[in-house]
């Protein structure tokens, strides 16, 4: 951890989180990975009891009134237990809570946020559909306006917490005109588990098991009108702000999940002997460990710099770029950290004698969920060019193009 970035208050919170991490039974981690535990209810209840959920939200609603740097530290530490622990920790307390705190009503915050942050309720976010993943605006889940309520029909898949959540944050189409602008056709709802809400399928996952990931089917699910989050036909505004906790939170928790792999590999390579000496003395080993350490430090630097940017309230489009860069770089770097850790351990790293093989499996999800690496590149490119073209004429920096011996050879600068 970058302890030098943390205030005294944040360091005390870090101690609290680490105390909880130490208290989690080893058997719970093993049972999660074997899908014997379908949803980590007891873990989330304990986190709520310790007031560790949603630390950046106002104390009024059960948080601690802290910031994004604090949040990144908390989810990184939670991630060291295993990626799925951080995923389930973040989906409710960071993603769903964020939407309701920022866009909901006080009645919604009282009913849904306070008990969730206290560990007395659990929530899940419903974005992905069977016929659409990254295409958020292509949603086919429909909500029919019945005056004081809506009837919800459709499906959502890969929902972490489908098994276990008490309520769901659901995006659905409410303007059924096929010509309607997609940014003005969707509405965000809080949907309670109950009649018309069914878990049709639980996924057998390569890693990140035990989070209750499943496919939800809505069949005439009745949703009260007061459960609209934000404005009718304006889920776009909710979605826009949700991308911050989704992707920045994912980056922070991925660092935590990769940390133990490097820790284990470092310890192993200082003990394992070959050719008469410990293998950490071979450059073929130590250089791989060094690369893993460098990648982890670089990723953490990006995460905490971006957290500072969000806390400072910088321009939203620049934040979108920073978060997209951070999510892509961090998740891909941490996947490499885990693979390098396995590599230097040799065959034993590929067995379940050490947890490195589980970490490698778990981190396969990191560059896919909450926005694939390809989507992150698309957003980064779009925002980079947009910012460049908007500021090109107003820049006060030196014109670097002129710093060439033949820079005035205008006939050679052909662009069309």
URSUL-V710370 format. One record per residue. OMEGA is omega in whole degrees, -180 to 180 (999 if undefined). Layout:
BEGIN
omega=OMEGA
omega=OMEGA
END
This chain:
BEGIN
omega=173
omega=-177
omega=-177
omega=177
omega=-171
omega=176
omega=178
omega=179
omega=180
omega=177
omega=176
omega=177
omega=177
omega=178
omega=179
omega=-180
omega=-179
omega=176
omega=178
omega=180
omega=179
omega=-175
omega=-177
omega=-178
omega=176
omega=-177
omega=178
omega=179
omega=-180
omega=-179
omega=175
omega=-177
omega=179
omega=180
omega=173
omega=170
omega=-177
omega=179
omega=-173
omega=-176
omega=-177
omega=178
omega=-179
omega=177
omega=180
omega=177
omega=177
omega=180
omega=180
omega=179
omega=-180
omega=-180
omega=173
omega=-174
omega=-177
omega=179
omega=-177
omega=179
omega=-179
omega=-177
omega=174
omega=178
omega=180
omega=179
omega=-177
omega=-172
omega=-177
omega=177
omega=178
omega=-180
omega=180
omega=179
omega=-178
omega=-176
omega=174
omega=-179
omega=178
omega=-179
omega=-179
omega=176
omega=-174
omega=-174
omega=-176
omega=177
omega=179
omega=180
omega=-179
omega=175
omega=-174
omega=-175
omega=-180
omega=-171
omega=179
omega=-175
omega=-176
omega=179
omega=-178
omega=-179
omega=-176
omega=179
omega=-177
omega=-171
omega=-175
omega=179
omega=177
omega=178
omega=178
omega=180
omega=179
omega=-175
omega=-171
omega=-176
omega=-176
omega=179
omega=179
omega=-180
omega=176
omega=-180
omega=-179
omega=175
omega=-180
omega=-175
omega=177
omega=179
omega=-177
omega=180
omega=-171
omega=178
omega=-179
omega=-178
omega=180
omega=177
omega=-179
omega=-179
omega=-178
omega=-175
omega=178
omega=-178
omega=179
omega=174
omega=-173
omega=173
omega=-178
omega=-177
omega=179
omega=179
omega=-179
omega=178
omega=176
omega=171
omega=-173
omega=178
omega=179
omega=-178
omega=173
omega=-176
omega=-178
omega=-176
omega=176
omega=-177
omega=175
omega=173
omega=177
omega=-177
omega=176
omega=176
omega=-172
omega=172
omega=-170
omega=174
omega=-178
omega=179
omega=179
omega=170
omega=-172
omega=176
omega=-178
omega=180
omega=-178
omega=177
omega=-175
omega=179
omega=-177
omega=-175
omega=-176
omega=177
omega=179
omega=-177
omega=164
omega=-177
omega=179
omega=172
omega=-178
omega=-180
omega=179
omega=178
omega=-175
omega=170
omega=-175
omega=-173
omega=172
omega=-174
omega=169
omega=-170
omega=175
omega=178
omega=-180
omega=-180
omega=176
omega=-180
omega=177
omega=-179
omega=-176
omega=176
omega=179
omega=176
omega=178
omega=180
omega=-178
omega=177
omega=-177
omega=-178
omega=180
omega=-179
omega=-179
omega=178
omega=171
omega=176
omega=-176
omega=-176
omega=177
omega=-179
omega=180
omega=175
omega=180
omega=-180
omega=178
omega=-179
omega=-179
omega=-179
omega=-180
omega=-178
omega=178
omega=180
omega=180
omega=-170
omega=177
omega=176
omega=178
omega=-180
omega=-178
omega=-178
omega=179
omega=175
omega=180
omega=-178
omega=-179
omega=-176
omega=-178
omega=-180
omega=180
omega=178
omega=-179
omega=-179
omega=179
omega=178
omega=-178
omega=-176
omega=174
omega=-179
omega=-177
omega=-180
omega=174
omega=-179
omega=173
omega=179
omega=179
omega=-171
omega=176
omega=179
omega=176
omega=-180
omega=179
omega=178
omega=-173
omega=179
omega=178
omega=175
omega=179
omega=179
omega=178
omega=178
omega=179
omega=-180
omega=-180
omega=178
omega=179
omega=179
omega=179
omega=178
omega=178
omega=-178
omega=-175
omega=173
omega=180
omega=175
omega=178
omega=179
omega=179
omega=179
omega=-179
omega=178
omega=180
omega=-174
omega=-168
omega=-179
omega=176
omega=176
omega=178
omega=180
omega=-179
omega=-180
omega=-180
omega=177
omega=-176
omega=-179
omega=-179
omega=-176
omega=-176
omega=-177
omega=180
omega=178
omega=-178
omega=173
omega=179
omega=176
omega=-179
omega=-180
omega=177
omega=179
omega=177
omega=-175
omega=-176
omega=178
omega=178
omega=-174
omega=-178
omega=179
omega=-178
omega=180
omega=177
omega=170
omega=174
omega=-178
omega=-177
omega=-180
omega=177
omega=180
omega=177
omega=179
omega=-178
omega=-174
omega=173
omega=-180
omega=-166
omega=-177
omega=179
omega=-172
omega=-178
omega=-180
omega=-178
omega=177
omega=-179
omega=176
omega=178
omega=177
omega=179
omega=180
omega=-180
omega=-180
omega=-179
omega=-177
omega=178
omega=180
omega=179
omega=-180
omega=-180
omega=-177
omega=179
omega=-174
omega=-173
omega=-175
omega=-176
omega=-177
omega=180
omega=-179
omega=175
omega=174
omega=-173
omega=-179
omega=-177
omega=-176
omega=176
omega=-175
omega=-178
omega=-176
omega=-178
omega=178
omega=-172
omega=-179
omega=179
omega=-180
omega=-176
omega=-175
omega=-179
omega=999
END
